[in-house]
Amino acid sequence: MAKSKTPPPALAALSGRLTQGSTSLTALNSRFNHSFELALDRIEPDPAQNRQHFDEGELAALADSLKRVGQLSPILVRPHPDRPDHYVLVAGERRWRAARLAGWTSMVALRFDGDADTAALVENLQRVDLTPLEEARGLERLMRQRGLKQQEVAALVGKSTVQVSSLLKILALPAVILSDLGSDIGAAVPRGTLFEIARAPTDQQPMLWALARDGKLNVRTARQAKEDGVVPSPAPAAAPASSRLPAVRKWTRSLQAVKGAGLSVEEREQLLALKAAIEMVLAEE
């Protein structure tokens, strides 16, 4: 009797799917796009991407995660308008950058033919928070390009209308504040405090921002300043020791000059009083 041959793995897999019945066969004719492996050098970032700053530490941590557990979800891409067989990222630029950092040459991708702006913004919001300025610019761009109202864009990104309104007010802040927000300087200012500054009268905003940037303003004090119409002045910085004690060297020279010359009762009393004052200052240190 002839031995039965073991079918090749690909044929065995196909035979298995055929024997599973019509339920599994519907996946072959699915209305959904299927993921595919795509070389990283055939992918380009979207020049209109909302996120412009990528933290190197976060990318390194994500690269380590990719090495340990692999890619858990595909990146979204669309065909490049000018380069055949190339694609533009719709969502997943952090993962694409991290994959290159990890030494990968390809990733799992999913072709996306829907609204790229909406997909990119929503994907970013769901994964890693954009900075308030990046978020505001993305929302404004989405509204402008798609002709959406605040209520409509709020529904698309899963935020309240109040949140969207607060974010958009950031864009009206003075240029110097927007410059700080686009750098690491503004990262330490809480969102709530930033929103209060954006709602403040224009003439109050620079001083409120200066206080917030130095960690001297919170939501409560910002609201109080707006209600009172008076912005608290920043506490003056402590003067350096050299400027606070300009006479120390002069005193030292004077004391050296009278040493051994004999002191009157009045001079001795003055020096004892000075000694007591110096000891009191030193005791508080």
DAUR-V278601 format. One record per residue. N is the residue number from 1. RES is the residue in one letter. SS is DSSP state (2 for helix, 1 for strand, 0 for the rest). PSI is psi in radians with two decimals (none if undefined). NEAR is the number of other ideal C-beta (glycine too) atoms within 10 Angstrom. Layout:
N/RES/SS/PSI/NEAR ; N/RES/SS/PSI/NEAR
This chain:
1/M/0/2.33/3 ; 2/A/0/2.47/4 ; 3/K/0/2.46/5 ; 4/S/0/2.38/6 ; 5/K/0/2.48/6 ; 6/T/0/2.19/8 ; 7/P/0/2.69/11 ; 8/P/0/2.66/9 ; 9/P/2/-0.72/8 ; 10/A/2/-0.74/8 ; 11/L/2/-0.66/10 ; 12/A/2/-0.71/10 ; 13/A/2/-0.72/11 ; 14/L/2/-0.72/12 ; 15/S/2/-0.68/11 ; 16/G/2/-0.69/10 ; 17/R/2/-0.64/12 ; 18/L/2/-0.56/10 ; 19/T/0/-0.11/8 ; 20/Q/0/-0.17/10 ; 21/G/0/-3.13/9 ; 22/S/2/-0.44/6 ; 23/T/2/-0.80/7 ; 24/S/2/-0.47/12 ; 25/L/2/-0.40/11 ; 26/T/2/-0.43/10 ; 27/A/2/-0.47/10 ; 28/L/2/-0.46/8 ; 29/N/2/0.51/6 ; 30/S/0/2.57/8 ; 31/R/0/-0.12/5 ; 32/F/0/2.55/7 ; 33/N/0/2.60/13 ; 34/H/0/2.57/10 ; 35/S/0/2.74/15 ; 36/F/1/2.79/12 ; 37/E/1/2.29/10 ; 38/L/1/2.28/21 ; 39/A/1/2.38/14 ; 40/L/2/-0.54/15 ; 41/D/2/0.01/10 ; 42/R/2/0.17/14 ; 43/I/1/2.37/22 ; 44/E/1/2.47/14 ; 45/P/0/2.67/12 ; 46/D/0/2.10/17 ; 47/P/0/-0.32/6 ; 48/A/0/0.26/12 ; 49/Q/0/2.40/18 ; 50/N/0/-0.73/22 ; 51/R/0/2.17/19 ; 52/Q/0/-0.35/11 ; 53/H/0/2.23/12 ; 54/F/0/2.03/13 ; 55/D/0/2.20/13 ; 56/E/2/-0.65/9 ; 57/G/2/-0.73/7 ; 58/E/2/-0.70/13 ; 59/L/2/-0.68/17 ; 60/A/2/-0.71/13 ; 61/A/2/-0.69/12 ; 62/L/2/-0.65/20 ; 63/A/2/-0.73/19 ; 64/D/2/-0.69/13 ; 65/S/2/-0.72/15 ; 66/L/2/-0.68/19 ; 67/K/2/-0.64/14 ; 68/R/2/-0.86/7 ; 69/V/2/-0.09/8 ; 70/G/0/-3.04/8 ; 71/Q/0/2.04/18 ; 72/L/0/-0.34/9 ; 73/S/0/2.57/13 ; 74/P/0/2.70/21 ; 75/I/1/2.75/25 ; 76/L/1/2.32/21 ; 77/V/1/2.80/26 ; 78/R/1/2.67/16 ; 79/P/1/2.46/13 ; 80/H/0/2.33/14 ; 81/P/0/-0.37/7 ; 82/D/0/-0.27/7 ; 83/R/0/1.91/11 ; 84/P/0/2.51/6 ; 85/D/0/0.27/9 ; 86/H/0/2.79/16 ; 87/Y/1/2.73/20 ; 88/V/1/2.38/19 ; 89/L/1/2.33/22 ; 90/V/1/-0.77/25 ; 91/A/1/2.45/25 ; 92/G/0/0.41/24 ; 93/E/2/-0.61/20 ; 94/R/2/-0.76/19 ; 95/R/2/-0.66/24 ; 96/W/2/-0.79/21 ; 97/R/2/-0.72/19 ; 98/A/2/-0.64/24 ; 99/A/2/-0.73/22 ; 100/R/2/-0.67/16 ; 101/L/2/-0.58/16 ; 102/A/0/-0.09/15 ; 103/G/0/0.20/9 ; 104/W/0/2.71/17 ; 105/T/0/-0.21/10 ; 106/S/1/2.86/15 ; 107/M/1/2.88/22 ; 108/V/1/2.24/15 ; 109/A/1/2.82/25 ; 110/L/1/2.19/18 ; 111/R/1/2.29/16 ; 112/F/0/2.14/20 ; 113/D/0/0.18/10 ; 114/G/0/-2.69/10 ; 115/D/0/1.81/15 ; 116/A/2/-0.67/18 ; 117/D/2/-0.81/19 ; 118/T/2/-0.78/18 ; 119/A/2/-0.77/15 ; 120/A/2/-0.77/24 ; 121/L/2/-0.81/25 ; 122/V/2/-0.72/17 ; 123/E/2/-0.74/19 ; 124/N/2/-0.74/22 ; 125/L/2/-0.60/17 ; 126/Q/2/-0.39/11 ; 127/R/2/-1.15/13 ; 128/V/0/2.19/13 ; 129/D/0/2.33/11 ; 130/L/0/2.80/20 ; 131/T/0/2.75/20 ; 132/P/2/-0.66/19 ; 133/L/2/-0.76/24 ; 134/E/2/-0.71/20 ; 135/E/2/-0.79/24 ; 136/A/2/-0.77/24 ; 137/R/2/-0.65/21 ; 138/G/2/-0.74/25 ; 139/L/2/-0.75/28 ; 140/E/2/-0.71/16 ; 141/R/2/-0.72/14 ; 142/L/2/-0.76/22 ; 143/M/2/-0.73/17 ; 144/R/2/-0.78/9 ; 145/Q/2/-0.58/12 ; 146/R/2/-0.03/13 ; 147/G/0/0.65/8 ; 148/L/0/2.66/16 ; 149/K/0/2.93/11 ; 150/Q/2/-0.71/17 ; 151/Q/2/-0.66/11 ; 152/E/2/-0.75/14 ; 153/V/2/-0.53/21 ; 154/A/2/-0.73/19 ; 155/A/2/-0.64/14 ; 156/L/2/-0.70/18 ; 157/V/2/0.04/19 ; 158/G/0/0.59/10 ; 159/K/0/2.85/18 ; 160/S/0/2.80/11 ; 161/T/2/-0.61/14 ; 162/V/2/-0.75/11 ; 163/Q/2/-0.77/17 ; 164/V/2/-0.75/24 ; 165/S/2/-0.74/17 ; 166/S/2/-0.72/20 ; 167/L/2/-0.74/27 ; 168/L/2/-0.49/18 ; 169/K/2/-0.43/16 ; 170/I/2/-0.62/23 ; 171/L/2/-0.29/13 ; 172/A/2/0.01/11 ; 173/L/0/2.74/22 ; 174/P/0/2.68/12 ; 175/A/2/-0.62/7 ; 176/V/2/-0.62/12 ; 177/I/2/-0.75/24 ; 178/L/2/-0.62/16 ; 179/S/2/-0.76/13 ; 180/D/2/-0.70/20 ; 181/L/2/-0.48/21 ; 182/G/0/0.01/15 ; 183/S/0/-3.07/11 ; 184/D/2/-0.24/9 ; 185/I/2/-0.71/12 ; 186/G/2/-0.04/19 ; 187/A/2/-0.50/11 ; 188/A/2/-0.17/11 ; 189/V/0/2.10/20 ; 190/P/0/2.64/13 ; 191/R/2/-0.76/16 ; 192/G/2/-0.74/13 ; 193/T/2/-0.73/21 ; 194/L/2/-0.73/26 ; 195/F/2/-0.69/20 ; 196/E/2/-0.68/22 ; 197/I/2/-0.72/26 ; 198/A/2/-0.48/22 ; 199/R/2/-0.18/14 ; 200/A/0/2.77/21 ; 201/P/0/2.58/11 ; 202/T/2/-0.68/9 ; 203/D/2/-0.30/9 ; 204/Q/2/-0.37/16 ; 205/Q/2/-0.78/19 ; 206/P/2/-0.75/16 ; 207/M/2/-0.71/17 ; 208/L/2/-0.71/24 ; 209/W/2/-0.72/24 ; 210/A/2/-0.69/17 ; 211/L/2/-0.78/22 ; 212/A/2/-0.70/23 ; 213/R/2/-0.55/17 ; 214/D/0/0.14/13 ; 215/G/0/0.41/10 ; 216/K/0/0.32/12 ; 217/L/0/2.43/24 ; 218/N/0/-3.08/15 ; 219/V/2/-0.77/15 ; 220/R/2/-0.84/11 ; 221/T/2/-0.54/17 ; 222/A/2/-0.74/24 ; 223/R/2/-0.72/13 ; 224/Q/2/-0.70/12 ; 225/A/2/-0.69/21 ; 226/K/2/-0.71/17 ; 227/E/2/-0.72/8 ; 228/D/2/-0.35/9 ; 229/G/0/0.21/9 ; 230/V/0/2.18/10 ; 231/V/0/2.19/21 ; 232/P/0/2.35/15 ; 233/S/0/2.48/9 ; 234/P/0/2.46/13 ; 235/A/0/2.34/9 ; 236/P/0/2.44/6 ; 237/A/0/2.54/7 ; 238/A/0/2.34/8 ; 239/A/0/2.56/9 ; 240/P/0/2.69/8 ; 241/A/2/-0.60/8 ; 242/S/2/-0.55/9 ; 243/S/2/-0.41/8 ; 244/R/2/-0.43/9 ; 245/L/0/1.07/12 ; 246/P/0/-0.36/8 ; 247/A/0/0.00/8 ; 248/V/2/-0.83/12 ; 249/R/2/-0.65/10 ; 250/K/2/-0.72/9 ; 251/W/2/-0.75/12 ; 252/T/2/-0.76/10 ; 253/R/2/-0.66/9 ; 254/S/2/-0.72/11 ; 255/L/2/-0.70/11 ; 256/Q/2/-0.54/9 ; 257/A/2/-0.57/9 ; 258/V/2/-0.09/11 ; 259/K/0/2.23/9 ; 260/G/0/-0.05/7 ; 261/A/0/-0.08/7 ; 262/G/0/2.35/7 ; 263/L/0/2.53/13 ; 264/S/0/2.93/8 ; 265/V/2/-0.73/7 ; 266/E/2/-0.73/8 ; 267/E/2/-0.70/12 ; 268/R/2/-0.74/10 ; 269/E/2/-0.68/11 ; 270/Q/2/-0.72/12 ; 271/L/2/-0.67/13 ; 272/L/2/-0.69/10 ; 273/A/2/-0.71/10 ; 274/L/2/-0.72/12 ; 275/K/2/-0.76/10 ; 276/A/2/-0.70/10 ; 277/A/2/-0.72/10 ; 278/I/2/-0.75/12 ; 279/E/2/-0.61/9 ; 280/M/2/-0.71/9 ; 281/V/2/-0.77/10 ; 282/L/2/-0.58/8 ; 283/A/2/-0.42/7 ; 284/E/0/-0.21/5 ; 285/E/0/none/4
